C-alpha cells in the first residue's frame, strides 16, 4: 500500500470555503479511480508544534504504486493540482508531498 501524503500551506487570503472545496474536489475525484482505498483530509492542528506553516493536508491510500502513477498522470489530477498550487503560498512551493510504502497491516 502507498500512502500519498500532501501537506499544504494555503495563502492567508484564501477563504476556508475555497480550501474545503479543493480538498472535497480531490476527494471526489479519488473515489472515481481504481486502486484508491481511501482519502482523508483536514486542517493541520499541529499538536506538537512541529509544522506551523502547514495549514491543511490530505492522505490518499493506494493499493499499489501503479495506482498512484495512474492518478498522477490523470488530466483531472493535473487540473486539480494546478488549482491547489494557485491557492498555496509560493504555488507548488507551498505543497509538500510524502509517499510512504506501507505493508497495510493495522
N, C-alpha and C positions, 0 to 999 in steps of 0.2 A: 504494500500500500504506500502511496505517496501522499504526504500532507503538504499541500501548496499553501503556504502562509504568506499573507500580504499585509504589510503594515503601512498605513497612510498618514501623512501629515497634511491635513486639509488646510487651505488658506483660511485665515481668521475671518475673512469676509464671506465665506461660503456658508449659507444658512443650513441649519441642521436638516431641514427638509430635503435639500439638494443632496446632502451627504447620505441620508437614508435612501433616497431614490436610486442613486447609482449603485449602492450596495444591494438593494432589492432587485434591481435590474440584473446585476451579476448573478444573484441567487436564482432568479427565474431562468436565466439563460443556462446556468449549470444543470438545472433539472431536465433540460432537453437533451443532454449528452449521455452517450453510453459510457459506462465506467465511473460515473460520479456517484460516490457513496453518501455524500453529504456536503452541506455548505452551512457554515455558521459565521455570523458577523456581529459586530457591535462596537461600542465606543471603548477606548482604552481607559481603564480605571487606574492603571499604574500603581497598584497597591504597594509595590516595593520601591517606588521612586527611581526606577531604572530606565524609563522610556518616556519622559515628559513631553518630548517632541511628537510622539505618535498620538494622533487623535482617535483613530479608528483602525479596524483591521478585519480581515476575514480569512477563513481557512476552508479550503476545498479538499475533500478526501477523494482521491482517485484510486481505482483498483490497481492500476499499474502505470508505468512510465509512458507507455504508448497512448494511454487515455489523456494524460497531461499534455503530451505533444499534440494530439488532435485538438485539444482545447486551445492551446497556444497559437496554433495556425489558423483557427477558425476565424472567418471575417467578422463575425459578430463579436468575438472576443477582442479583436483588434479595435473595433469601433468603440466598444465599452471601455477598453483600456485607454484609448485616447481621451474619452470623456473624463475618466478618472484622473488622468495626468493633468488635464486642464483645470481641475479643482484643487490640485495639491501645490504646496509651496515648492517652487522651482520646477514644476512639471514632473517629469519622471524622476527627478532627484528627490522628490518628496514621497517616494514609494520604495519600500524595501521588500524584497521577495526572498523567502527561505523555503526550499523544498527538502523535506525530510523523508527519508526512506525508512519505513517502519514495518514491523512484522505483522501489525494489525491485531495482535493479542492484547486483550484488556487486562 
